[in-house]
Structures are given as C-alpha cells and as structure tokens.
Amino acid sequence: MATDPLKTLRDEVGLRLTAIREAGPRLSPLDLYARMDAIRQLATAHGLGALEGLARSTAQRALLPGHRITMQSCLEHVDEAFDSHSDDHRTAILAAVAVRLH
C-alpha cells in the first residue's frame, strides 16, 4: 500500500486551517496574516511552491478590506496546491482565486 510522503505536512496544514475556520470572525486581520504566513513557511520548507504561493497571497489578502470572503476563496484551493508540482499549476491556482474574487 502506497503512503503519502506528505501526510504529516497535510495533517499539520489541515489542523491549522481548521483552527482558522473555527475561529472565524474572532481572528483579526493580523492574526489571519500570521497564521497564513506560518503555513507559507511550512510550504517553503518542504518545497511546495504552489502552496507557498497560495499561502503568501492569502496572507497578504488577509490585510485588505473584504478579507473574510477572500480567505474562503483562497482556502478552497489548498488541496489543489498540495497536489501541484509546477510553476504553471501555481499560476493557474492564483489566477483561479483572482478570477473568483473579481
């Protein structure tokens, strides 16, 4: 039976995202930024470019007006980012988020 070499990382990111979703409106924009930046750092450390790009973009958007809706749109693409293995995929994911927000 094949195992996912990124299972531990997926679980860790999943727990962090669950905490963000559960805290919801109680989190300030700066808290959202910090939490997404922590996910970005994990992704960078593990060489997951698409997840890093999505987390960076999400962290930045957390500081802008309308960040609650933006966060939901960004978080919907996390699984795709985990499964991505190229810069083209990262670009496509970020483009999908941008289209959805505009």
MARDREN-446503 format. One record per residue (C-alpha): x, y, z; residue in one letter. Coordinates in steps of 0.02 Angstrom, whole numbers, padded with zeros to 5 digits, always signed. Layout:
residues N
XYZa
...
end
This chain:
residues 102
+00000+00000+00000m
+00072+00167-00053a
+00084+00302+00077t
+00080+00489+00053d
+00253+00557+00095p
+00173+00725+00136l
+00040+00654+00253k
+00116+00732+00409t
+00126+00901+00324l
-00050+00885+00255r
-00112+00844+00430d
-00020+00993+00505e
-00085+01115+00375v
-00259+01039+00393g
-00257+01069+00580l
-00201+01249+00555r
-00336+01281+00426l
-00468+01203+00538t
-00414+01319+00678a
-00431+01468+00560i
-00603+01414+00502r
-00664+01380+00679e
-00602+01546+00747a
-00683+01635+00601g
-00729+01815+00635p
-00640+01817+00803r
-00472+01825+00714l
-00404+01996+00673s
-00327+02028+00502p
-00155+02024+00583l
-00192+01854+00662d
-00251+01787+00494l
-00094+01855+00413y
+00018+01773+00543a
-00070+01606+00531r
-00063+01602+00341m
+00118+01657+00344d
+00158+01510+00459a
+00079+01394+00330i
+00181+01481+00194r
+00340+01447+00293q
+00296+01263+00310l
+00264+01252+00123a
+00428+01338+00084t
+00524+01221+00199a
+00451+01071+00108h
+00472+01138-00069g
+00286+01155-00107l
+00288+01306-00223g
+00103+01312-00262a
+00052+01300-00080l
+00183+01431-00035e
+00116+01549-00168g
-00064+01524-00115l
-00023+01548+00070a
+00079+01705+00031r
-00061+01778-00073s
-00190+01732+00059t
-00085+01809+00198a
-00070+01971+00100q
-00255+01975+00060r
-00296+01947+00245a
-00240+02127+00275l
-00357+02201+00144l
-00540+02252+00157p
-00656+02106+00120g
-00531+01981+00187h
-00664+01862+00257r
-00732+01821+00084i
-00558+01819+00011t
-00499+01694+00142m
-00638+01572+00097q
-00596+01581-00088s
-00412+01553-00056c
-00436+01410+00066l
-00542+01316-00060e
-00386+01290-00166h
-00270+01217-00034v
-00293+01036-00091d
-00253+01084-00270e
-00097+01174-00211a
-00038+01018-00117f
-00057+00913-00273d
+00030+01039-00385s
+00208+01010-00443h
+00246+01152-00563s
+00251+01340-00577d
+00114+01330-00707d
-00002+01249-00579h
+00039+01385-00452r
-00001+01518-00581t
-00164+01432-00627a
-00218+01419-00445i
-00180+01601-00410l
-00271+01650-00569a
-00423+01549-00516a
-00425+01640-00350v
-00408+01809-00435a
-00548+01773-00559v
-00662+01714-00420r
-00632+01873-00320l
-00666+01993-00462h
end
